[in-house]
Amino acid sequence: MKSPVFSQLRGAVGVLVRGGSIERLINELAGQGIEIWDLQPLPDGSMKMTMHVADFFRLRPLLRRTGCRVRVQHRSGLPFALLRLWGRKWFVFGFALFIAVIFSLSQLVWDIEVNGNVEIPEEDVLKIAREEGLYPFQWIFALPRQDKLSAELNRKLPGTSWVGVSRTGTRVSIQIVEATQPKEKKLMSPRHLISTADAVITYIYAEKGQPEVKKNDRVKKGQILISGFQGGGQVVSKGEVKGNVWHEYRIEVPLVRKQRVYTGEKKEQGYLYFGNTAIQLSGYGKTPFEHYQVMTEFNPLTWRSFKLPIGWMSEKVLETTELEIKLSKDKAIRDGIERAKRDIVAKNGADSVVLSQKILHEKTDNGKVYMKVLFEVEQNIAEELPIVHDQGE
């Protein structure tokens, strides 16, 4: 029989039984509901067994009836550990004092870091923080609430648009977002708006400048769309021009896609942590997986609304494997076209619209699909071109 659950908490003794009728004694133990485990018969007719401490003191009448004798060989479990510790009470006192000191030190703010400040000096931030009760070696439980502290720092620090305060263990971080100062507008020289590509105009709006083309006109790359010459003078052309542009893409898509997934096998490791120090208590041994991913979870002790810098950290080591997913030819073509469309939008702006696509060439070779695709895209085609004056003017 295996060791019962919580046997180490209740305490257990290993005994050697000799003489009399051992088989009858075992039957008597079963009849009395006394749990025994780790039974081991010996060549001389005796038998080893283990039982709970409380049950050991119930053996006397059973031994008298069966004529057996017992001798204690070993003791284990929490009660005996506590007795041994009591015999070394000064050691226990020192260990408890050490834990108390560590716990007390972990309740202090040891470090304050300031991030995100460029124009605001760090000394000014720390000075205001001290006025609000945040400074090194301050008790963590005496700190103001983080939302209140953030609001006060934001109010008292000129030039900030947002201040955030967060704490990790004994370190407090102050994140500064400085207010954006309006930049002085630079004087701009007169300029045209020209086309960035060969296109067919679909929309044109001239806020400033003289329109040189109209809707449905075909234009070349570099052609002036809105001129900077207007009313006998020169202006900085402003406006919006859209046109249909054709993009040719060469696309290749593998018919076998590799994807990393979890197998369901895992190993768990447990740690007791104090501040930034962790002591492993379970899950010893090497990781049995060749490929894996680790997920960490913290469960700190709490007191009222405070999270104490002591608690339990669990790590789950999840085994992963690489699967090969086969794609049909049609699926590979769709994926390749969608990937090209995303690239078009990324390069030409979020307001770009893919109107149509046409596959000009397609073949399958060496486990891949190769395509040449022509896309028709409506996009913004205007860019600025400064007006350069001749030296003789």
TORTOR-137783 format. One record per residue (C-alpha): y, x, z. Coordinates in steps of 0.001 Angstrom, whole numbers, plus 500000, padded with zeros to 6 digits. Layout:
YXZ ...
//
This chain:
500000500000500000 503491501237499200 506154501784501828 507888498448502646 511521498003501770 513909499074504577 511098500891506432 513386503910506822 516040501750508453 513584500311511001 511853503631511650 508239504568510934 505528506731512542 502545508416510929 499413508291513134 495921509750513018 493180507255514074 489866508598515440 486681507230516999 485537503637517439 485502501197514561 488413502051512298 487491499316509808 487637496722512582 490999498108513722 492413497694510215 491187494099510136 492754493474513550 496047494917512325 496006492604509315 495236489648511542 498179490463513810 500515490783510799 501134494482511399 502102496319508226 500434499657507523 500698501870504464 499826505314503154 496199504915504322 494282508164503824 490624508518504941 489623512038506033 486235513767505648 485549513724509407 485724509910509503 489266509674510852 492139508038508966 495846508602508538 498245505671508277 501917504830508703 503474501849510472 506785500610511888 507881501930515262 507956498454516793 504373497783515661 503169501063517166 503784499708520672 501541496705519895 498490498896519303 497221499322522902 495155496079523201 493780496559519678 492734500122520427 491032498983523631 488983496363521746 487968498671518882 487494501877520888 489838503859518657 492349506531519634 495595507416517908 497817510448517828 501344510494516407 501748513086513660 505245512507512348 508274510288512818 510853509229510212 513653506766509724 517112505946510990 516322505512514713 514861509025514954 517729510471512916 520189508897515348 518277510369518300 518407513813516724 522120513404516082 522690512318519668 521088515579520756 523718517323518694 526625515125519718 529194517888519428 528197518359515819 528485514616515261 531882514614516957 533065517488514763 531788515787511617 533475512516512589 536694514419513294 536424516111509892 535986512745508158 538944511350510118 541140514284509080 540069513951505429 540727510227505545 544148510779507126 545100513398504542 543995511061501762 546472508486503091 549441510752502330 551404511145499107 550814514742498057 552377514856494607 555054512939492694 555309513452488946 558061512188486661 557294511527482993 559308510333480015 562724511566481163 564713513550478613 568386513065479476 567923512072483134 567279515096485431 564052514976487422 565988515875490597 568030512654490278 564850510585489931 563234512183493013 566460511775495014 566626508019494318 562878507719494987 563335509366498407 566106506905499241 563630504107498484 560938505616500726 558889507566498190 558572511278498916 555832513885499502 553805513491502748 554831509863503112 552062507514504306 550664505533501388 550453502313503400 554183502674504240 555258502789500583 557209499839499173 555375497575496759 555130499203493350 556895496349491542 559766496413494042 560014500212493863 560051500094490045 562834497499490047 564998499485492497 564580502747490581 565447500977487338 568558499471488960 569797502707490557 569028505139487727 571693504851485014 570476505195481451 566998503697481977 565632500629480240 562368500544482236 560816502420485177 557161502116486137 555490503403489304 551722503875489585 549455505620492066 546145507403491538 544670508662494783 547302510807496488 549438511224493352 552307508906492414 553557508814488818 557036507627487849 557250506728484158 560762506640482728 561782504862479525 565367505844478774 567739503394477177 568295504056473496 571882504990472845 573281503669469569 573582506471467091 576840507057465367 576611505891461825 577044508680459379 579324508190456420 577129507618453375 577978508793449921 577872506342446993 574407505817445614 572243503790443238 568980501987443926 566301503159441484 562710502162440807 559889504068442520 557322503090439863 556749501464436492 556875497744437250 557758494206436196 560626492783438281 559656489685440337 562638489477442714 566072491080442945 568895490628445454 572010492824445333 574019492845448586 576265495654447297 576408497227443889 575963496024440325 572503494653439291 571274496392436143 568029494428435676 566834490845436127 563616489041436958 560689489613434524 562269492809433143 559896495756432693 561305498943434259 560299502594434297 560030504895437294 563500506306438101 565380503553436251 568545502250437953 567990498786439442 571309498302441305 574157500566440281 576573502207442689 579450501723440226 581168498408440858 584659497096440080 585945500442438884 584861502189442094 581747503580443774 579766501894446528 576628502439448567 574193500098446842 572279497748449115 569706495147448228 566027494329447775 563999494607444595 560330493706444255 558063494199441297 554467494053440165 552982497566440129 549532498620438909 547516501077441034 544316502705439824 541770503685442496 538565505687442240 536256504372444959 532871505545446194 530824503683448805 527453504822450272 524636502258450184 523394503460453579 525785503264456533 525130505050459831 526041503241463047 525648504335466678 524168501665468993 522791501414472543 519004501445472979 519028499605476330 517705502612478257 519991503880480975 520249506077484046 522513505279486967 524237507816489202 526094506981492401 528859508934494122 530815508576497338 534373509671496650 537283510725498876 540521511016496903 539703513355493998 536414514613495519 533076512951494734 529681513568496359 526596512500494407 524171510432496492 521796508970493896 520553509536490350 519787513238490644 518150515168487832 518916516014484228 519934513325481792 516750512367479924 518560511313476746 519527513469473792 522408511174472788 524236509109475354 527547507670476517 528785507588480118 530558504544481580 532271505017484963 533208502279487430 535192502674490674 534799500338493655 537358501445496284 537459500144499823 540389497844500430 542464497036503474 544569493922503021 546292494510499686 545844498313499724 543144500184497848 541944503055500013 541222506454498379 537576506219499421 534816504200497861 531802504123495590 531785505448492037 528918504498489750 528151506140486442 525910504512483862 524429506945481365 523557504769478361 521197506114475718 522445505767472149 520768506130468797 521937506190465222 520814503356462940 520883503396459181 522134500094457774 521371499509454110 523999497690452071 523431495645448970 525314496710445871 527572493621446046 528348494271449722 529200497913448984 531552496841446180 533320494326448448 533693496891451244 535110499483448839 537670497072447414 538758495919450895 539167499531451973 541361500219448937 543481497122449676 544120498326453230 545175501706451830 547600500023449421 549261498048452210 549438501160454424 551139503205451695 553472500563450257 554484498512453277 553194495505455200 555025493130452836 552992494367449856 550712491719448317 547612492479446244 547702489895443453 544533490815441584 542003493549440942 539871494487437950 536852496809437959 537270499115434970 534099501151435498 531117500987437843 527890502955438348 525291503629441052 524061507202441566 522632509283444447 522745506394446921 526414505594446241 528402503081444225 531196504627442140 534040502421440830 537359502670439048 539478499650440009 542927498550438818 544992496596441371 548092494511440605 550428494658443627 553786493055444332 555780495549446387 559242496832447190 560172499277444429 563774500245445329 564794503639446698 568194505294447086 569593507940444729 572915509601445656 575511509699442891 576159513351441978 579592514173440576 580024516750437871 581918519899438886 584494519237436241 585484515856437631 
//
